[in-house]
Structures are given as C-alpha cells and as structure tokens.
C-alpha cells in the first residue's frame, strides 16, 4: 500500500512537471520537459550517492578502523537479505545517519561520530536497521527522483520569466502555475512521499532488529 501511494504521488509530481512544460511551450514544451525530466532522473540514479556523501564530508572506513560499526552493519544487512553496504563516518558532533545508493548492490551507510558517541549499542543497531530499511525498500532512488523533479519544477519557474511577453493564451496561466501553484504542490507531494517512506523504514527497521523500543528512543 505504501509503495502504491508513493508511485501515485511520484506520477503526480512528474505530471505536474510535464504539465508546466506544456503550458509554457505547448507540445514542444511538453516534450522538452519530459526529456529534461528523464535526463535529470538518469543523473540522479547514477550520481546521487556520490553527491550526498561528498556534501556530507563522509569518509569510507575499513573494518580495522571501525570494527564494531562494520560488524553491526554486516549483521543487520544479513538479516535484511542485503549485500553489506559500504560504511562511512562523518566527523560531526550532530547525531545523524543516512543511507544512499541507487540499489542494494551499490548502497552505503554513513553515520556521524556524534551519533556513535551518544547512542547505546542497541540504539545504534536500530538506527542502522532503519537506514537499511530505506535500502531494502528502494527509498533512496525514490527520494532522489522526487528531489530532482522538484528541482526541475523550480527551474521551470525561472524559465517562465522569458515567456511573460508571449502571445500564447496559456502564457499568463503558465507563469502563475510555475511560480505559485507548482512549487507549493511539489513541496506537498515531496513531503508526503518522504513521510510515507520514513514510516515504512521505521517498520522495516523494527522488523530487522526485533527492537522497536530502541529505535523509538534513538529517533
């Protein structure tokens, strides 16, 4: 049910993007918006993990450097029936963790030094279970696509400036949609998808670690 809801919302977001393209440029605008959307999603599919890790300042660690962390990740991944992801550590006092990667075979888990210091062993295991829940449910790919399309809608809002003197009967409507309606709608859809996937990851993480109480206290 959660995946069906996500699929519907993702389709709505893509339809919104293509619709704005149509209002701005008719059929050619629709085709261009569709091609741009596909291209940006292709980029997100292949590059989102590298971008996320680089922006977070994450550094890959070996089992020798972080034996306990590697062991925990390996155990939870085995429980989930997933390949062991790469393990990264972020030198940051803020308690945080995330998973990234276009599919389970190319996944990575990153945790901050802050979260390793604050959480108990069981709580850290529960958090890793939550993050691997995202990997198992393919949430990382979905969130990358959603963020990319939402960003593309913002780009169309900027492009719409150049259509303000257009003779097209849809020009004024296109500008209103691109600047006001589309960004608000995209934000609502993006938040709804994020919330749905987080709930699902919570459920999966609790099932993997058999410790929902530790997940609740950690989060």
Buried (B, 14 or more C-beta within 10 A) or exposed (E): EBEEBBEEBBEBBBEBBBBBBBBBBEEEBBBBBBEBBEEBBEEBBEEBBEEBBEEBEBEEBEEEEBEEBBEBBBBBBEBBEBBBBBBBBBEBEEBBBBBBBBEBEBBBBBBBBBBBEBBEEBBBBBBBBBBBBBBBBBBBBBBBBBBBBBEBBBBBBEBBEEBEEBEBEBBEEBBEBBBEEBBEBBEEBBEBBBEBBBEBBBBBBBBBBEBBEBBEEBE
